[in-house]
Amino acid sequence: MRASKIEFLSKTFPEFALKLKPHANGKWGKMNAQQMVEHMSYSLRQANGKDPKTILTPADSLEKAKAFMMSDKPFRENTKNIELPEIPHPVKKPNMEAAVHEMKDELLLFFQTFEGNEDKTITNPFFGELNFMEWLQLLHKHVMHHAKQFGFEEK
């Protein structure tokens, strides 16, 4: 399971993203394809510790939130992220290739951050302190959510 999630994050999703037109709209939501890829880089910067966060979820709700995160239940369409503005951020990269390259760099840094210490924790604003396997689960769930948003079909 671990290897398949790493493969999806490292190879399958970036290859899928490169086939999308940067301004393509998803089946739901307001982000276009390139905004979505840049949003994934933002999430990876949280996971690799470059963009530290504080926990926003009340302490008495963290256990339930984490149980959902670790489950196979997907995020609902149009799940609201209170950290994001109502109107998506404009793209920062000149094209999709550059956006995907940045995303892959952030993912590589994520793996390097936990290399040799998978029990280390980094704070997620919604799910609390997460170790490598928990972050891997969350990142995979998040990427699958956006992949389906833009038409990815699991085989």
Disulfide bonds with the S-S distance in Angstrom:
none
